Amino acid sequence: MASDLNFVEYVRDQINEVGRVSFKKMFGEYAVYYDEKVVALVCENQLFIKPTPGGRSMIGRVVEAPPYPGAKPHFLIGEQLDDRQWLSDLIQLTANEVPAPKPKKLKPKKASL
Protein backbone atom coordinates (compact mmCIF):
# COMPACT_ATOMS: atom_id res chain seq x y z
CA MET A 1 0.00 0.00 0.00
CA ALA A 2 1.50 3.32 -1.04
CA SER A 3 1.50 6.32 1.28
CA ASP A 4 -1.19 8.99 0.96
CA LEU A 5 0.01 12.38 -0.21
CA ASN A 6 -2.01 13.91 2.66
CA PHE A 7 0.05 11.95 5.19
CA VAL A 8 3.33 13.00 3.56
CA GLU A 9 2.24 16.64 3.59
CA TYR A 10 1.29 16.28 7.28
CA VAL A 11 4.78 14.97 8.05
CA ARG A 12 6.33 17.86 6.11
CA ASP A 13 4.15 20.37 7.96
CA GLN A 14 5.18 18.86 11.29
CA ILE A 15 8.89 19.40 10.55
CA ASN A 16 8.62 22.55 8.47
CA GLU A 17 9.83 24.66 11.43
CA VAL A 18 13.40 23.62 10.66
CA GLY A 19 13.01 24.99 7.14
CA ARG A 20 14.36 23.61 3.89
CA VAL A 21 12.23 20.46 4.14
CA SER A 22 10.86 18.83 1.01
CA PHE A 23 9.81 15.43 -0.24
CA LYS A 24 10.08 13.52 -3.46
CA LYS A 25 8.21 10.46 -4.67
CA MET A 26 10.57 7.51 -5.01
CA PHE A 27 9.92 3.82 -5.61
CA GLY A 28 6.20 4.34 -5.02
CA GLU A 29 6.79 5.93 -1.61
CA TYR A 30 8.44 9.18 -0.48
CA ALA A 31 11.87 10.41 0.58
CA VAL A 32 12.00 13.38 2.98
CA TYR A 33 14.84 15.84 2.43
CA TYR A 34 16.45 18.43 4.66
CA ASP A 35 18.39 20.61 2.23
CA GLU A 36 19.87 18.05 -0.15
CA LYS A 37 20.06 15.23 2.40
CA VAL A 38 17.60 12.36 2.66
CA VAL A 39 16.78 12.23 6.37
CA ALA A 40 13.65 10.09 6.38
CA LEU A 41 11.33 7.90 4.35
CA VAL A 42 7.55 7.74 4.39
CA CYS A 43 6.39 4.24 3.54
CA GLU A 44 2.91 2.82 4.01
CA ASN A 45 1.89 5.97 5.92
CA GLN A 46 4.64 5.54 8.49
CA LEU A 47 7.65 7.78 9.16
CA PHE A 48 11.09 6.15 9.18
CA ILE A 49 14.05 8.33 10.23
CA LYS A 50 17.60 7.48 9.12
CA PRO A 51 19.44 6.02 12.09
CA THR A 52 22.18 8.14 13.65
CA PRO A 53 23.89 8.02 17.06
CA GLY A 54 22.42 11.40 18.02
CA GLY A 55 18.94 10.34 16.96
CA ARG A 56 19.23 7.13 18.96
CA SER A 57 20.27 9.12 22.02
CA MET A 58 17.45 11.63 21.60
CA ILE A 59 14.74 9.03 21.05
CA GLY A 60 15.78 6.82 23.94
CA ARG A 61 13.61 3.74 23.52
CA VAL A 62 14.02 3.23 19.78
CA VAL A 63 11.71 1.12 17.65
CA GLU A 64 13.53 0.02 14.50
CA ALA A 65 12.02 -1.47 11.37
CA PRO A 66 12.88 -1.60 7.68
CA PRO A 67 10.81 0.90 5.68
CA TYR A 68 10.49 -1.59 2.82
CA PRO A 69 11.56 -5.21 2.24
CA GLY A 70 15.31 -5.55 2.05
CA ALA A 71 16.05 -2.12 3.55
CA LYS A 72 18.23 -1.52 6.58
CA PRO A 73 16.29 -0.75 9.77
CA HIS A 74 15.34 2.88 10.37
CA PHE A 75 13.84 4.56 13.45
CA LEU A 76 10.07 4.10 13.26
CA ILE A 77 8.31 7.15 14.66
CA GLY A 78 4.96 6.51 16.31
CA GLU A 79 3.22 8.76 18.82
CA GLN A 80 5.93 11.44 18.66
CA LEU A 81 4.80 12.21 15.12
CA ASP A 82 2.30 14.67 16.60
CA ASP A 83 4.99 16.50 18.64
CA ARG A 84 6.09 19.16 16.16
CA GLN A 85 9.01 20.53 18.19
CA TRP A 86 10.40 17.10 19.10
CA LEU A 87 10.17 15.87 15.52
CA SER A 88 11.75 19.07 14.14
CA ASP A 89 14.64 18.70 16.60
CA LEU A 90 15.12 15.05 15.57
CA ILE A 91 15.15 15.93 11.86
CA GLN A 92 17.69 18.69 12.38
CA LEU A 93 19.89 16.43 14.51
CA THR A 94 19.67 13.70 11.88
CA ALA A 95 20.54 16.13 9.08
CA ASN A 96 23.62 17.24 11.00
CA GLU A 97 24.86 13.64 11.21
CA VAL A 98 23.90 12.31 7.77
CA PRO A 99 26.67 12.82 5.20
CA ALA A 100 26.07 15.10 2.25
CA PRO A 101 25.05 13.32 -0.95
CA LYS A 102 27.84 12.35 -3.29
CA PRO A 103 28.10 14.55 -6.38
CA LYS A 104 26.54 13.02 -9.43
CA LYS A 105 28.95 11.83 -12.07
CA LEU A 106 28.50 13.45 -15.42
CA LYS A 107 28.22 11.10 -18.33
CA PRO A 108 30.61 11.91 -21.16
CA LYS A 109 28.86 13.19 -24.22
CA LYS A 110 29.09 11.10 -27.36
CA ALA A 111 31.12 12.68 -30.08
CA SER A 112 29.04 13.58 -33.08
CA LEU A 113 30.34 12.89 -36.55
C-alpha positions in Angstrom: 0.0 0.0 0.0 1.5 3.3 -1.0 1.5 6.3 1.3 -1.2 9.0 1.0 0.0 12.4 -0.2 -2.0 13.9 2.7 0.1 11.9 5.2 3.3 13.0 3.6 2.2 16.6 3.6 1.3 16.3 7.3 4.8 15.0 8.0 6.3 17.9 6.1 4.2 20.4 8.0 5.2 18.9 11.3 8.9 19.4 10.5 8.6 22.6 8.5 9.8 24.7 11.4 13.4 23.6 10.7 13.0 25.0 7.1 14.4 23.6 3.9 12.2 20.5 4.1 10.9 18.8 1.0 9.8 15.4 -0.2 10.1 13.5 -3.5 8.2 10.5 -4.7 10.6 7.5 -5.0 9.9 3.8 -5.6 6.2 4.3 -5.0 6.8 5.9 -1.6 8.4 9.2 -0.5 11.9 10.4 0.6 12.0 13.4 3.0 14.8 15.8 2.4 16.4 18.4 4.7 18.4 20.6 2.2 19.9 18.0 -0.1 20.1 15.2 2.4 17.6 12.4 2.7 16.8 12.2 6.4 13.6 10.1 6.4 11.3 7.9 4.4 7.5 7.7 4.4 6.4 4.2 3.5 2.9 2.8 4.0 1.9 6.0 5.9 4.6 5.5 8.5 7.7 7.8 9.2 11.1 6.2 9.2 14.1 8.3 10.2 17.6 7.5 9.1 19.4 6.0 12.1 22.2 8.1 13.7 23.9 8.0 17.1 22.4 11.4 18.0 18.9 10.3 17.0 19.2 7.1 19.0 20.3 9.1 22.0 17.4 11.6 21.6 14.7 9.0 21.1 15.8 6.8 23.9 13.6 3.7 23.5 14.0 3.2 19.8 11.7 1.1 17.6 13.5 0.0 14.5 12.0 -1.5 11.4 12.9 -1.6 7.7 10.8 0.9 5.7 10.5 -1.6 2.8 11.6 -5.2 2.2 15.3 -5.6 2.0 16.0 -2.1 3.6 18.2 -1.5 6.6 16.3 -0.7 9.8 15.3 2.9 10.4 13.8 4.6 13.5 10.1 4.1 13.3 8.3 7.1 14.7 5.0 6.5 16.3 3.2 8.8 18.8 5.9 11.4 18.7 4.8 12.2 15.1 2.3 14.7 16.6 5.0 16.5 18.6 6.1 19.2 16.2 9.0 20.5 18.2 10.4 17.1 19.1 10.2 15.9 15.5 11.7 19.1 14.1 14.6 18.7 16.6 15.1 15.1 15.6 15.2 15.9 11.9 17.7 18.7 12.4 19.9 16.4 14.5 19.7 13.7 11.9 20.5 16.1 9.1 23.6 17.2 11.0 24.9 13.6 11.2 23.9 12.3 7.8 26.7 12.8 5.2 26.1 15.1 2.3 25.1 13.3 -0.9 27.8 12.3 -3.3 28.1 14.6 -6.4 26.5 13.0 -9.4 29.0 11.8 -12.1 28.5 13.5 -15.4 28.2 11.1 -18.3 30.6 11.9 -21.2 28.9 13.2 -24.2 29.1 11.1 -27.4 31.1 12.7 -30.1 29.0 13.6 -33.1 30.3 12.9 -36.5 
